[in-house]
Each structure stands twice: as C-alpha cells, then as structure tokens.
C-alpha cells in the first residue's frame, strides 16, 4: 500500500455521536457491515431489491470513496448501525480497529457497552 493510501485509510474522518474517532477504514467497514445486515434481513423475507440494485447499477466500493462520501453514508445509517450493535444484530463483530471495542474498560480489562456506560453515569 502506498504511503498516501495508508495515510488516507488511517485518517480520522470524524467523530460519531458517541465521541469515537472514525477512520476512513472503520467507516467503510461499518457501512459494509450494515449493508450485509440489510441484505440478510431482506433475504429472510425474500426481498432482493437492495442487492439487485447494487449489482444492476454497480457500486464502486466503500473503500474507494472519499472521506466526505463515507461521512455522508454514515450519517444515513449511524442510528441503525448502533441499534444493531446494541441488539447484537450485526452479522459479525466490528473490525479490530473499530474504537467501539475501547469505549470503556473496567478494572478487569473488560469492555463495557455504551448502554452500561449510560447506566453508570446516569447520562441519557
């Protein structure tokens, strides 16, 4: 990977609603994860419009998008992604680089979920 491309992939694009810094790579992976979740959900009810549109109209790939394009996509799905994360409905665990894994560690080194953090702090 070229130095420029590596810097781009690792560049922080923005902070999500939970204050986590999201890199180009993590944003792309979260969006891919949500697309797969939606495809599986649609498949379960025999709805193939989403995937047929992707194949029919083409898709250049999230890793090939600019940071601005990813941020726009993320704005459309952030709430749904976090809902699926909290309900354990993501098709697979977020990538290792995702800061969701480091939201908060307790004294045992275990990661607390966002919901647990809210309960502990009393925040809403």
C-alpha positions in Angstrom: 0.0 0.0 0.0 1.4 3.4 -0.9 2.2 5.8 1.9 -0.5 8.2 0.8 -3.2 5.5 0.6 -2.2 4.2 4.0 -2.4 7.7 5.5 -5.8 8.1 3.9 -7.1 4.8 5.2 -5.9 5.7 8.7 -7.1 9.3 8.7 -9.8 10.2 11.1 -12.8 11.4 9.1 -14.9 12.5 12.0 -16.4 11.7 15.4 -19.6 9.7 15.7 -22.4 10.6 18.0 -20.7 8.7 20.8 -17.5 10.6 20.5 -15.5 7.9 18.8 -12.9 8.9 16.2 -13.7 7.0 13.0 -11.1 6.5 10.4 -11.7 6.0 6.7 -11.2 2.3 7.1 -13.5 1.9 10.1 -16.3 3.9 8.5 -16.1 1.8 5.3 -16.2 -1.4 7.4 -19.2 -0.2 9.5 -21.1 0.7 6.4 -20.3 -2.6 4.7 -21.4 -4.4 7.8 -24.7 -2.6 7.8 -25.2 -3.3 4.1 -24.7 -7.0 4.8 -27.1 -6.8 7.7 -29.7 -5.3 5.4 -29.1 -7.8 2.7 -29.5 -10.7 5.1 -32.7 -9.2 6.6 -34.2 -8.7 3.1 -33.2 -12.2 2.1 -35.0 -13.6 5.1 -38.3 -12.2 3.7 -37.5 -12.9 0.0 -36.8 -9.2 -0.9 -33.9 -8.9 -3.3 -34.4 -5.3 -4.5 -31.5 -3.9 -2.4 -28.9 -6.4 -3.7 -30.3 -6.4 -7.3 -29.9 -2.6 -7.4 -26.3 -2.9 -6.1 -25.5 -5.4 -8.9 -27.6 -3.8 -11.5 -26.4 -0.2 -11.1 -23.0 -1.0 -9.8 -21.1 0.0 -6.7 -17.5 1.2 -6.7 -16.9 0.1 -3.1 -16.8 2.0 0.2 -13.0 1.7 0.5 -12.8 3.6 -2.8 -14.9 6.5 -1.6 -13.7 9.8 -0.3 -13.9 10.6 3.4 -16.8 13.0 2.7 -18.7 10.4 0.8 -18.3 7.9 3.6 -19.3 10.5 6.2 -22.5 11.2 4.3 -23.3 7.5 4.1 -22.5 7.1 7.8 -24.9 9.9 8.6 -27.7 8.0 6.9 -27.1 4.7 8.9 -25.4 5.6 12.2 -28.5 5.2 14.3 -29.4 1.9 12.6 -25.8 0.6 13.0 -25.7 1.4 16.7 -29.2 -0.1 17.2 -28.0 -3.3 15.5 -24.8 -3.3 17.5 -26.6 -2.9 20.8 -29.2 -5.5 19.9 -26.4 -8.0 18.8 -27.9 -8.0 15.2 -24.7 -7.2 13.3 -23.8 -10.0 11.0 -20.2 -10.2 12.5 -18.2 -8.3 15.1 -16.8 -4.9 14.2 -13.2 -4.9 12.8 -10.4 -5.0 15.4 -9.5 -1.4 14.6 -13.0 -0.1 15.5 -12.9 2.1 18.6 -16.2 0.6 19.7 -14.1 -2.1 21.3 -12.4 0.5 23.5 -15.5 2.5 24.6 -14.7 1.8 28.2 -12.7 -0.8 30.1 -13.4 -1.7 33.6 -10.8 -2.7 36.2 -10.9 -6.2 34.9 -10.0 -5.1 31.4 -13.4 -5.9 30.0 -15.1 -3.6 27.6 -18.4 -2.1 28.9 -21.1 -1.5 26.4 -22.4 2.0 25.7 -25.7 1.1 27.5 -23.7 0.1 30.6 -21.8 3.4 30.4 -25.0 5.3 30.3 -26.4 3.5 33.3 -23.3 4.0 35.3 -23.1 7.8 34.5 -26.8 8.5 34.6 -26.5 10.3 31.2 -29.1 10.0 28.5 
